[in-house]
Amino acid sequence: MIRKYVLPLLAFLGVIFGLYMVHVGAQRPLVAPPAAEPSHAPYKSYVAGSGIIEAATENIAVATPVGGVATQIFVKVNDHVKAGQPLFKLDDRNLQATLAVEKAQIGSAEAKLSVDEASMADLKNQLDFYQSVSDARAVSREDLDRKRFAVQTGAAQIESSRAQVAAAEAQMHATQVDIDRLTVTAPVDGVILQVNLRLGEYAQAGPLATPLLLMGNVDELHVRVDVDENDAWRVRPDAVATAYVRGNPELSAHLRLVRIEPYVIPKKSLTGDSTERVDTRVLQVIYAFDHSALPVYVGQQMDVFIDAPAVAPTQPPSAAIEGDRP
């Protein structure tokens, strides 16, 4: 009974299930709609690139020449600062104590100089008195020479004391410079874009993955465009270009060329696309644009299209050989 009815039925069901799975597997997966409408090139022939918005001065990662604990932070994000304006200050108590000691040493050196100058004046008076004696027999030559040597020694002592005062003042100046270095100031006029330092935190010197402060001049914004090295030859300095705000292709701006950096570098700015090549090299082209009507920010990506000459279609090798035959 089982062999006659059940086993054939199971075999038939297995075949039906297999055909169903083949049918399901052959169907194309549903493609998710894009999160935002992609930008469309306004030119018939063009070079496309991904651009990163940056300040006109480039994004300046403000650093400190020496490490220390932050005791004062004078700015916050979005503050407009002038060149030379203090940004933050590090602990300088040890240097202030050293400065006080050096000021006392200057006072001591100046007091010693005053004593030496008074002694010198006394020695000169004695020498003048000995030289004013008209009777040569009243003053021995040995005493007169001793007074002359005493005046020369006094003069040398004064020069030594003056050198000590100058050295103490130079040391105090060097300490004052070290104190001034602990107050980091703005290198240019600009806007504070990031503040990654808090009161009481240790500010490390040298290049950092996360800068202590990030600033730049945003009166004019630039967009740094990465052009694939295979298309670099098509970029012309006089070509027009247009940038679109990523996420809203209705927002665009005409670009003005600032410069083409004549050094091709490995690609660093990634768009996040899973099909994006990361092993390529790019030519960086910097454009400026009017951002008054665009809600964009430094660090934001833009889709950039540069008008470029069309690429002539290439013949396959076989067609080229056939065309060369007489």
Summary of the structure (lengths in Angstrom):
residues: 326
radius of gyration: 40.3
end to end distance: 81.2
largest distance: 162.0
contacts: 837
relative contact order: 0.19
helix: 38%
strand: 26%
